[in-house]
């Protein structure tokens, strides 16, 4: 059984005149947990509590499974937190004027100066971190600063490391590196707790999930006990079914011009080891093809992106007989759009503004698009409607992952292709929530744009899927 570090029952936390609670919080050695709240002030209150800036006004506090008596609680809680907890948030605690080695062991009496380099080298080797000791902190990337702050927590022997408002500022590869670091930390008894909003946290690999809504705990679950959609409902205080009723209501209200006709037909298509693949995609359809192997996924993706130009079978696009080369031609004309989540960092151009990124397909589709000021204004208005909290002047590199996903779908909603392909690789499907993508697909679907989702290994979980095909070792089966 894992050793408990802290437990707070019916805890009420005070920040100034503001009181929030009750909270139930528990942290054990060797665990990765998450506290999920979409309220930035709730995050601030919790972060400040773990930094000993806020007071536990009421509640029962356990330290190492021993209850701290109420009369001595104030000092004892602060002492326990300060000696066992490190907090890492968007505001870096590193000293820019110091080098990496000094920041790891500040204050200087943690380790004798003669041993610092040796210990730091051993820590970096164990945690697979490669940063020069003499590098100045001000020159480090965000990921490197996080790594150094974590090493500082290890040097302090703080068994609980709180990390808040970080994930949204990192790219996919950086988050993966950080997750591996978390896993290595848990192997040696450290507890990692991420305080994040729902769209910036991956449930995969979590031991426990704690949910905060309107200043109080509303749930404490193991990863197996709850799914993403249920967490959405708890965070937003809505019934699970009602959340999907809203989606499906939008779904049924889509605008279809001229009835329902097949936009794409594939009959007995074969290529390498894919055999006898047939489907019909109608206006307004949402279809998923779930590939159980990477080879299946790659081959079908090659067919749909026009790379498999020699694929055999019958192709019919927009009512006309075609060959497999139709996809390549339709992509160039922006008649068919696609979103490829294989590398989320490349979904938008960093050298273009947000509006330019969203209008990019339209610029290629409509000559002299930027000469029409009303088009640009319409695009800006639409972005603001979909994402009212977005700073439209922000740099692309500063966007969160949720914002990037929304903007990528926005550009195809404005472009209105005849078909949109959504390619979801195994790495992305494993880590990312489905509800956000579902909402954007429903928005697309209101205009009758059919969406074909190609997923690798992990199924795209959504009730808006109308038809599902399963591909396993070249055999395609339509799920009834």
Phi, psi and omega in degrees: 000138182287143181282133179280135176267300179228153167212132177239124178245131181052039182284135176243121185252136181245130173235108186063237178264358184267133181239131179232146178148183002281151178244144166241116182229135179219137181224130180237153178297144176075023181236151169249120181232168179224139170251117187254124173208140178264010180256116183296329180290325177296321176299315182299317181298316180292316179299315180293329176295314181290342174269008178066025177266339179249163187250138170277101187282321179220167175114174181252128183244125177248133175236120184054042176069009176249132181284133177270126184295146187300321184296330181254009192295317186304305182290321183293320179294314179299319180294316181296318180293315184293331183269349186231355189233134169242140181242127178239121181226190182300333178269105185298140179263004180284153176266115184298333183281347181261157177275178185300314183299316181295322180292327179294321188250017176285136356291157191296346183273006179297313182220143177301140186302329181293333184264350187301312183297319181294314181294317179298320179297319179294319179296315181295323178294315182295318183268006176057051178246134182234091179224129179300138182296328185271002180292139177283141183299328183293342181263003183275153173285169180300316180299317180295321178297319178297317180299319180291321177296324178292318177297325176297319177297321178294319178298326177281350183061038175276113187283341177248121179244114179266128180234122187229141174053047182247317190304320183293344181264356183254155175272169186304312182297323180292320178295323178295318177297319181294322179296321177296323177295319177301315182297320178293323178297318181294332179296334180251023168093006179275151177250128180249127176235123178259125175256106188217164169283161188300321184283353181248017182229140176263126180284342181295130178088357178285137172276317179220151179232127179244129188246129179246132177218125181052048171075022179208156177286133177239001179182145175223114189224154165279163183300327183286342187273347187212148177247176186300315184297323178292325177294320177306315182294321179292317181294324183258006178054052176225152179293144182305312182294323180298325178300318180280332175301320178299315179298314184289333176293316175298320182301317182284344181267017182294154182263117179244130181261121173075028176080182185261113180233154181288126178270323182221132176232130173241132181226121177053044180281136178221147179198122184054252183257359173284130186235133168050058182263120180228140172200160173234130180245115182262164174304132177082357180288151169233109186239142175242136170247110182260114182265126183277344178232157179295326180296318177299314182299312182297319184291315180291324176298320178297323178296312185286340179261003176084004179286330179268067186292342182263012181299136181272163177120182183256128179240133177226119184235124178055038176085003182238144175292134183220175169251174184296342178293350181302326184296316180299317180293318181292327176296317181297325180276357184063025173284329174243132177249162175211148175240120183248112182272017178299325178217097186294338180291342183254015182285332178235155178271126181289336182274001177248156176285173179300313181295319179296322177296314182294327182271359187304310178298325179293324179297325179281336184270323183246116179300142177057035183304317186286355176278350181257098183301328182293329178295315181297317179298319179296320179295316179298317180297322181292318178300317180294327179291317181286324185228075185297335182271358184281134171279107188292346178265000182295153176283147181301322183294342181264001182283150174281167180296321178299316180296321179298315181299315180298316183293323179298318178288326179302320184293329178277333174297318179289324182285331179052068176288168178285332177215146171237123173266136175239112181261118183243104181287166184298321182297318181287315182298331182287329190253337192257147178290147183270335188294322179299313179294322178302316181297319181289325177294320177298321178298317175299317187293338178299336180261012177078011181282118179288143182238127176245118182259124175250112183246147182253116176068299183272127182289140173285110187275108178198140180279357179275352178292127181267320179226146180226133175245140177245130180242124180222113180053045174088349181265126182255126180234131175275124182281127181270000000 
